[in-house]
């Protein structure tokens, strides 16, 4: 219980982050994010 009291804000931020991730997955946005990440990596490495 002491851990929760000391880290209330951090736990709240983690819960909000998980909710946002779940919302994005339910809307089908994971493919879009993955595609953009691949494009950025390919440009930085110079393969694309």
ChimeraX commands (.cxc) that place a marker at each C-alpha (Angstrom):
marker #1 position 0.00,0.00,0.00 radius 0.5
marker #1 position 2.90,2.34,0.70 radius 0.5
marker #1 position 4.16,1.80,-2.87 radius 0.5
marker #1 position 0.82,2.94,-4.29 radius 0.5
marker #1 position 0.77,6.06,-2.14 radius 0.5
marker #1 position 4.28,7.05,-3.16 radius 0.5
marker #1 position 3.74,6.44,-6.87 radius 0.5
marker #1 position 0.17,7.61,-7.41 radius 0.5
marker #1 position 0.94,9.93,-10.31 radius 0.5
marker #1 position 3.17,7.39,-12.07 radius 0.5
marker #1 position 0.51,4.70,-11.74 radius 0.5
marker #1 position -2.15,7.07,-13.06 radius 0.5
marker #1 position 0.00,7.90,-16.09 radius 0.5
marker #1 position 0.56,4.18,-16.74 radius 0.5
marker #1 position -3.17,3.46,-16.56 radius 0.5
marker #1 position -3.95,6.31,-18.95 radius 0.5
marker #1 position -1.25,5.07,-21.34 radius 0.5
marker #1 position -2.67,1.54,-21.35 radius 0.5
marker #1 position -6.17,2.89,-21.98 radius 0.5
marker #1 position -4.89,4.99,-24.90 radius 0.5
marker #1 position -3.09,1.98,-26.37 radius 0.5
marker #1 position -6.20,-0.17,-26.06 radius 0.5
marker #1 position -8.32,2.52,-27.70 radius 0.5
marker #1 position -5.89,2.78,-30.62 radius 0.5
marker #1 position -5.83,-0.98,-31.11 radius 0.5
marker #1 position -9.64,-1.13,-31.09 radius 0.5
marker #1 position -9.67,1.47,-33.88 radius 0.5
marker #1 position -7.13,-0.48,-35.94 radius 0.5
marker #1 position -4.36,2.11,-35.73 radius 0.5
marker #1 position -1.54,-0.32,-34.91 radius 0.5
marker #1 position -0.92,-1.07,-38.59 radius 0.5
marker #1 position -0.63,2.64,-39.43 radius 0.5
marker #1 position 1.84,3.26,-36.61 radius 0.5
marker #1 position 3.88,0.21,-37.57 radius 0.5
marker #1 position 4.03,1.29,-41.22 radius 0.5
marker #1 position 5.21,4.78,-40.25 radius 0.5
marker #1 position 7.84,3.36,-37.89 radius 0.5
marker #1 position 9.18,1.09,-40.63 radius 0.5
marker #1 position 9.38,4.00,-43.08 radius 0.5
marker #1 position 11.25,6.17,-40.59 radius 0.5
marker #1 position 13.72,3.39,-39.79 radius 0.5
marker #1 position 14.31,2.64,-43.45 radius 0.5
marker #1 position 15.02,6.31,-44.17 radius 0.5
marker #1 position 17.46,6.62,-41.25 radius 0.5
marker #1 position 19.36,3.48,-42.21 radius 0.5
marker #1 position 19.31,4.47,-45.87 radius 0.5
marker #1 position 17.73,1.34,-47.29 radius 0.5
marker #1 position 14.56,3.02,-48.55 radius 0.5
marker link #1:1,2 radius 0.2
marker link #1:2,3 radius 0.2
marker link #1:3,4 radius 0.2
marker link #1:4,5 radius 0.2
marker link #1:5,6 radius 0.2
marker link #1:6,7 radius 0.2
marker link #1:7,8 radius 0.2
marker link #1:8,9 radius 0.2
marker link #1:9,10 radius 0.2
marker link #1:10,11 radius 0.2
marker link #1:11,12 radius 0.2
marker link #1:12,13 radius 0.2
marker link #1:13,14 radius 0.2
marker link #1:14,15 radius 0.2
marker link #1:15,16 radius 0.2
marker link #1:16,17 radius 0.2
marker link #1:17,18 radius 0.2
marker link #1:18,19 radius 0.2
marker link #1:19,20 radius 0.2
marker link #1:20,21 radius 0.2
marker link #1:21,22 radius 0.2
marker link #1:22,23 radius 0.2
marker link #1:23,24 radius 0.2
marker link #1:24,25 radius 0.2
marker link #1:25,26 radius 0.2
marker link #1:26,27 radius 0.2
marker link #1:27,28 radius 0.2
marker link #1:28,29 radius 0.2
marker link #1:29,30 radius 0.2
marker link #1:30,31 radius 0.2
marker link #1:31,32 radius 0.2
marker link #1:32,33 radius 0.2
marker link #1:33,34 radius 0.2
marker link #1:34,35 radius 0.2
marker link #1:35,36 radius 0.2
marker link #1:36,37 radius 0.2
marker link #1:37,38 radius 0.2
marker link #1:38,39 radius 0.2
marker link #1:39,40 radius 0.2
marker link #1:40,41 radius 0.2
marker link #1:41,42 radius 0.2
marker link #1:42,43 radius 0.2
marker link #1:43,44 radius 0.2
marker link #1:44,45 radius 0.2
marker link #1:45,46 radius 0.2
marker link #1:46,47 radius 0.2
marker link #1:47,48 radius 0.2
view
